[in-house]
């Protein structure tokens, strides 16, 4: 969702409403159609982007002229390097420390951690995922307590 002012399409025709992600310097724009909800909101699906970067977000109601408000969006693809300790206690009092890079301090309900076995199936403890909600520490560290194992 993009918030702003005066998202008014020419002659009421919003078929050219476009959101552009990218930087003028690199000319690496990604264009996505937007949906005008009202004069102050545009709905857009964030495009896939293949590398960690922060891009400008600009809106055009005619497909030609774009805003230039210095609004940005960060694309971060976290990369996990290590998880420790290697063994967890069956009583559920182990806190896993995951280190890597590209972690973002976001809503705690949005940080998801999933462990899978060699067969590709999710690792479960007492029928539920073994890891409780993960917690952001810094851009290189995530902590996650475990559930008890029967």
MILUM-988694 format. One line per 5 residues: number of its first residue (from 1); for each residue y, z, x of C-alpha. Coordinates in steps of 0.5 Angstrom, whole numbers, plus 2048, in hexadecimal, padded with zeros to 3 digits. Each point is the difference from the previous one (the first is absolute). Last residue first. Example, Ala and Ser with C-alpha at 12.3 -4.5 7.8 and 13.67 -1.06 7.14 Angstrom:
<rodrens>
2) 7FE/80E/81B ~ 7F9/802/7FE;
</rodrens>
This chain:
<rodrens>
150) 7B9/830/810 ~ 806/7FD/804 ~ 806/804/800 ~ 807/7FB/7FF ~ 804/7FE/806;
145) 807/801/802 ~ 804/7FA/802 ~ 805/800/805 ~ 804/7F9/802 ~ 803/7FF/807;
140) 804/7FA/804 ~ 806/7FF/7FB ~ 801/808/7FF ~ 7FC/805/7FC ~ 7FE/7FD/7FA;
135) 7FB/803/7FC ~ 7F9/7FE/7FD ~ 7FE/802/7F9 ~ 7F9/802/801 ~ 7FA/7FD/804;
130) 7F9/800/7FE ~ 801/7FC/7FA ~ 7FC/802/7FA ~ 7F9/801/7FF ~ 7FF/807/803;
125) 802/7FD/807 ~ 801/7F8/7FF ~ 800/7FB/806 ~ 802/7F9/7FC ~ 7FB/7FA/801;
120) 801/7FB/806 ~ 7F9/801/802 ~ 803/803/807 ~ 803/805/7FC ~ 807/800/7FD;
115) 806/805/800 ~ 806/7FF/7FC ~ 807/803/801 ~ 805/7FF/7FB ~ 808/802/801;
110) 803/7FE/7F9 ~ 7FF/807/7FD ~ 804/803/806 ~ 806/7FB/7FE ~ 802/7FD/807;
105) 801/802/807 ~ 7FD/7F9/803 ~ 7FB/7FF/805 ~ 800/7FA/805 ~ 7FD/803/805;
100) 7F9/804/802 ~ 7FD/807/7FF ~ 7FC/803/7FB ~ 7FF/807/800 ~ 7FB/803/7FC;
95) 800/807/7FD ~ 7FA/803/800 ~ 7FF/806/7FB ~ 7FB/7FD/7FB ~ 7FA/805/801;
90) 7FC/7FA/803 ~ 804/800/806 ~ 802/7F9/802 ~ 7FE/7FC/807 ~ 804/7FB/804;
85) 806/805/800 ~ 804/7FB/800 ~ 802/7F9/7FD ~ 803/7FB/805 ~ 803/7FA/801;
80) 802/7FE/7F8 ~ 805/7FA/7FF ~ 805/801/7FB ~ 803/7F9/7FD ~ 807/801/7FF;
75) 805/7FC/7FC ~ 807/803/7FF ~ 805/7FE/7FB ~ 807/7FF/801 ~ 807/7FF/7FC;
70) 806/7FE/805 ~ 803/7FD/7FA ~ 800/7F9/801 ~ 7FF/7FD/7F9 ~ 7FD/7F9/800;
65) 803/7F9/7FE ~ 7FA/7FB/7FF ~ 7FB/801/7FB ~ 805/801/7FA ~ 7FF/808/7FF;
60) 7FF/802/807 ~ 7FE/806/803 ~ 800/803/807 ~ 7FB/805/804 ~ 801/800/807;
55) 7FA/801/804 ~ 7FD/806/804 ~ 7FA/7FF/804 ~ 7F9/801/801 ~ 7FC/7FA/800;
50) 7FC/7FB/7FB ~ 804/800/7FA ~ 7FD/800/7F9 ~ 806/7FF/7FB ~ 803/806/7FC;
45) 7FF/7FE/7F8 ~ 807/800/7FD ~ 804/803/7FA ~ 807/7FF/800 ~ 805/806/7FD;
40) 807/801/7FF ~ 802/7FA/7FB ~ 7F9/801/7FC ~ 7F9/7FF/802 ~ 801/7FA/804;
35) 7F9/7FD/803 ~ 800/7FE/807 ~ 7FC/7FA/803 ~ 7FE/802/808 ~ 803/7FC/806;
30) 7FE/802/807 ~ 805/7FF/805 ~ 7FF/7FF/808 ~ 807/7FD/802 ~ 800/805/806;
25) 807/802/800 ~ 801/7FF/7F8 ~ 7FB/806/7FF ~ 7FA/800/7FB ~ 7FE/801/7F9;
20) 803/7FC/7FA ~ 800/801/7F9 ~ 801/7FB/7FB ~ 803/7FF/7F9 ~ 7FF/7F8/7FF;
15) 7FD/801/7F9 ~ 805/805/7FE ~ 804/7FB/7FB ~ 805/804/7FC ~ 805/7FB/801;
10) 800/802/808 ~ 7FC/806/801 ~ 804/807/800 ~ 7FD/805/805 ~ 807/804/7FF;
5) 7FE/806/804 ~ 7FB/803/804 ~ 7F9/803/800 ~ 7FA/7FC/803 ~ 7F9/802/7FD;
</rodrens>
